[in-house]
Amino acid sequence: MDEFARCASLLASPGTEPFLRAQADGWLTAFRSEPAAWAAALGVLHGAAGSAPPEVRLQAASLLAWKAKRQLSQLQPLERQAELAEALVALVAAPASQGQLEDAAARCLCVALANLAIHCSAWTRPLDTLGPRLSQERMLVFLTLLPQECEDAAAAAQSASAEQGWALKARAHEWSPEVAAWLHSVHSSAGSGGTSGPTRSRGGHAAAAAGAGEALTLAVLRCFAAWVKWGCLQYVEPRHAAYFGGVAGELLFADDAARGQPFNPVLLPAAVDAATEIIEHAPEELQPLLLQLAGVLPARAAALHSSGAPGAKEAAEELCHVFALFCSTHCELCAAAGPQGEALRQGLLQLLSLPLSPDNDAGGAALPAVGALSDLLEHLVARHRGQDGSEAEEGSSGVRPMGTEARQAFAAAALDVLLVQLQPYPDAFQGPSAELGSGMAAVERYVHSPEGVPDALRNEAALVVDFIAELLGADAVMRRLVAHAEGAAARHGGRGAPAALAALDVCLLLAEGMGSMLESCCAERAAQDPPPEWLQGLLRLYALAPDAPAGCEQGSGTAPPTPAQLLTILHTDLLSSFAALGHLIMPLLLQAAQQQQQQALQQMVLSHALCALSACPRTRDVGPGSTEDVVERAAAALRTLCSSATTSGAPTPPALLAGVQQAMALLQAPVWHQHSQYQDAQCQLVTGLVHALHGIPPGDAALRTAAEAAVQQAIFAPLAAALQELAVLGADVAGPGSGPHAPAPLAVAVQQRAALWRLHAALRQLQALLNGLESYALYEGASDSESCAGVAGSGGMAGQEVATGVAAAAVSVVLACWPQLAEVCAWRCGGAPLAPAGGRATLQRELYAEVAQCLSSCIGLDAEAFRRVLPTFADTAAACFFLPGAAVLHRPLIQAIEAFGAQPPYQQPLLGTVASILGAPAARQLAALRGGDADPEAAQALLSLLGCCLRQACHWRQVTAAAELERVLQLGLPLAVANAACHHKDTSHQAVGTLSALLALVLERGSPLHGALLGFAAQRGAALLEGLLLALLSLNSGSHLPKVVSLMSDAALLAATLAQAQLQQQGGAAAAAASSPEALCSAAGSQVAAWLEAVRTSVPASGILPEEATAALLQHWDWQPCLQHAALQLAARQQPQRSAGNGNAANGAELRRAMQRSVRQLADFIRRGGGSLSSPALVAA
């Protein structure tokens, strides 16, 4: 006890040295699991008043709470647990004169008492014991903690035994009526005891709360809410539930005269929590009370919101949450016909209309209303779909739903409110501009919420407007959007007025939210149908957009920009809407022969995108680091412009290609290049360029030359420059370093790191090019008729010749740069090692990922060209495989095996590379038991590589590298077996799949290595069975039981195949028996028994399981159905007629079911034993 007190004091003292604090913390952590900790903690708490400091007493109370929750089983027999309960009750009930505990320590002891009440069967009536002895305050603390501890205990028990979890819940439900009655008695006896509801003679419950005192009311409400949250409301008498529902409802409306506020800041949060829990769990008897409460909440929230009192808006937001929850959980009532449903819907719209504050980026009081509106509209849409225009039928709750006209009227009213609430604030068009100077630091993505935009509300708008569009129709919604935008422009003096810009912005935002609805409309229309009405409406919205800001080419000037020169949220939403809808708009315009409108729209998107990519001044809302970054939207819009033109069959116009080339040049300017987040935007532009290449008309030499120049300038040149920079830095390091001008090592490391990140950016752009070209090649490589079936015209594939030339050039660039890239993969440059720098592991991972993707695309585009670098690539992959992130090189290595493995000249080097990787020391560490858990990425890469070799070898009919293949098998089998038991799910699944591929290869009769592989399998069959056993013992066994059944079947077939070969070698009567299912089953059983005997020895020797547990498992492992099925398969191959006419043979389907049943029984046996690799319970099971 003295050591415990000393360590607790050291840990709590602010003056303790760090190393002493760490020692004390380590000792306390280790000591708390010891059985002696019970007595030590109780000794500290039972000491004389003041003998131990408060922090030591708190540490002792915390220890008891921890042990009571997790290690109560240490106290045996049960009488010791009852004694502990008595000791804790005495401590919690001690009066001040006898050393009353501090509140924090008493709370910890209440946690311990709660767990004793839950788990100690010897303590039969804990509430009766505690009620007379604890003070009212401490009893409330205990009762508030009890349901929370019940929930934790039930969750822990549920994972082991569902029956035990339900038993704990049932015990808590038995306590809940008693608890509710006591809480009602305590609170009502302290107050006036009124019983009026929230809409009747308001003041009854409020007076009771006032008489009871804030502290007591707060404690009682929190306690009742905790029990309701635990799901006990249905077990409480309705009068008690109604009482607390009334108290919570009254307190939502109570003011605080003493503080001069229109709400009670102390009691309101507790009332909101209680009302929320009651709404979520309310039985049918409480629905009238809740409906009355919901009917008056919107007016109360609106009054608070407009009161101007400190904290009133936050209080209104809390009330909005309560009302929104009611609407979300009672959608059928809100969607009902009649005055009651109408009042609820109008209340929802009233809350949605509450004014927004620019300084509240969380959405304010209107945000919960948007969520409830979404739920209600979803309910209305479901009704709309189910009725198909028929009359409304009575709902499941007995209320009559509103009809079609009422639904559409509500949807239109909601749309009108959204058009006002989602508009940008005035600051969005007049706020300060973002600095774009070269000294501006990069901003972490998505941490800045725009000051000029109600961002939280706008994020919820897409789903809401989609529901509205389904109720009203896309054409009707678009008409309302156009009327709103054009009306604002007419009222405010033109389209350039800030109010008109804000109205247009919200219309574009909502039009983008209709994307899925518009896409469905396009999918349902026929090619000969006229253009939809919504298309013209959308074009009218785009026509209202102001011209691109002037002066973008000059960048920033000395004079402050005028609003007309600023890039704002409108430009972001304009580009974003086209990025989302352009693939629908452009084909429709092409089909309608509206070439002039198509060109005008293309020019508008181009001009706005180029302004966004220039140094044009912009507001902070759309600047670097904002969630509405206009640069990224511009790149996405240009990509959509190129793809929509190409896929619709329109040839690539020279202006579009020139615009993409200019955009790529702008984005590589220093003002953007320093921001790493714009690499995604660069890749978007590269993808757009690939689409443009495929739209170049045949024979257009000028356009082809321009496209190839764009690729060279924007993609190939940066890669060459980055590699050249690295070569120069490497030469500086490798050269004489003693000169007076030799750079310092730290400076060299910083320069190399910057150069490597530039190389990464260049490789990423090159990969975007290769990936786009490869995607087109896959479609074009099918059949021209199939690949072009959905394209209007043949223009989509017109640029195939140009794209093929660019693809060949890109592959040539990668292969020409490979020697330097290989040196970078080895973390060398110019013959010298790269200097260490901060963040090296991250940089290596990023570089390896890009190199691997580029090489994979090269193999996919031109495998023949890749041949010349295949030897050096294989050597590099083997040498670098276990560097941080380099395991990703297994992907191009797998592609190389798939492309060249069937050709005898390449089998030996490829398999030799795989064998050298599998034989590396790091790979051998991963081949230890569950070694893949230490490095799942590398383990999965090795298993994928091994599985690829095995699957490909099944198809090889010429094998010149038998020795290398056998070495791969010898090295790979332990890796797959050991990782079948991994806790990491993907790794264990990969290991089981590799074992399956190995058995498939061994059983492949067409392989020239069939005989040699059977010999290997006969020697290593025990290892295969050990892998099966570990797969069943892994934490993920439930998800791959079907694969284990298949593996068992293959293993039994392997045993039967070996037995058949042995019988045939013996000749005579034994050879004749080789075609008998009974003889084959018996011989195969002997083979499996020999393997299992080896497993019985090897598993305990490796420490996986004790010998007794291993024997118990193997005894329950029934192989007979698998062996019978395998014997029937082999006999059927030799004598199919006899097998078909054998009426005594077991049915194959029945045997397969028996195999599955056998594996399930073994898995259940393991689960009953605890599912642990070392659980002694496996023996007892």
Secondary structure, DSSP 8 states (H G I E B T S, - for coil): -HHHHHHHHHHH-TTS-HHHHHHHHHHHHHHTTSTHHHHHHHHHHTS-TTSS-HHHHHHHHHHHHHHHHH-GGGS-SHHHHHHHHHHHHHHHH--GGG----HHHHHHHHHHHHHHHHH-TT---HHHHHTTTS-HHHHHHHHHHHHHHHHHHHHHHHHH-HHHHHHHHHHHHHHHHHHHHHHHHHHHHHS------TTSSTTHHHHHHHHH-HHHHHHHHHHHHHHHHTT-GGGS-HHHHHHHHHHHHHHHH--BTTTTBSS-TTHHHHHHHHHHHHHHH--GGGHHHHHHHHHHHHHHHHHHHHH--TTHHHHHHHHHHHHHHHHHH-HHHHTBSSHHHHHHHHHHHHHHTS---TT-TT-TTHHHHHHHHHHHHHHHHHHHHHHTT------TTS--B--HHHHHHHHHHHHHHHHHHTS--THHHHS-B----TT-----TT-B--TTS-HHHHHTHHHHHHHHHHHH-HHHHHHHHHHHHHHHHHHTTSTTSHHHHHHHHHHHHHHHHTHHHHHHHHHHS-TTS---HHHHHHHHHHHTS----TTTTT---SS---GGGSB-HHHHHHHHHHHHHHHHHHHHHHHTT-HHHHHHHHHHHHHHHHHHHTT--BBGGGSTTBTT-HHHHHHHHHHHHHHHHHHTT----HHHHHHHHHHHHHHTSHHHHT-GGGHHHHHHHHHHHHHHHTTS-TT-HHHHHHHHHHHIIIIIHHHHHHHHHHHHHHHHHHS---STT---HHHHHHHHHHHHHHHHHHHHHHHHHHHHHHHHHHHHTS-HHHHTTTSSSSGGGTTHHHHHHHHHHHHHHHHHHHHHHHHHHTTEETTEE----TTHHHHHHHHHHHHHHHHHHHHHH-HHHHGGGHHHHHHHHHHHTTSTTGGGGHHHHHHHHHHHTTSHHHHHHHHHHHHHHHTSHHHHHHTSTTGGGT-HHHHHHHHHHHHHHHHHHTT-S--S-HHHHHHHHHHHHHHHHHHTT-SSHHHHHHHHHHHHHHHHHHT-TTSTTHHHHHHHHHHHHHHHHHHHHHHHHSTTGGGGHHHHHHHHHHHHHHHHHHHHHHHHHH-HHHHHHTT-HHHHHHHHHHHHHHHHHHHHHHHHHHTSS-HHHHHHHHHT---HHHHHHHHHHHHHHH-HHHHHH-TTS--HHHHHHHHHHHHHHHHHHHHHTTS-TT-THHHH-
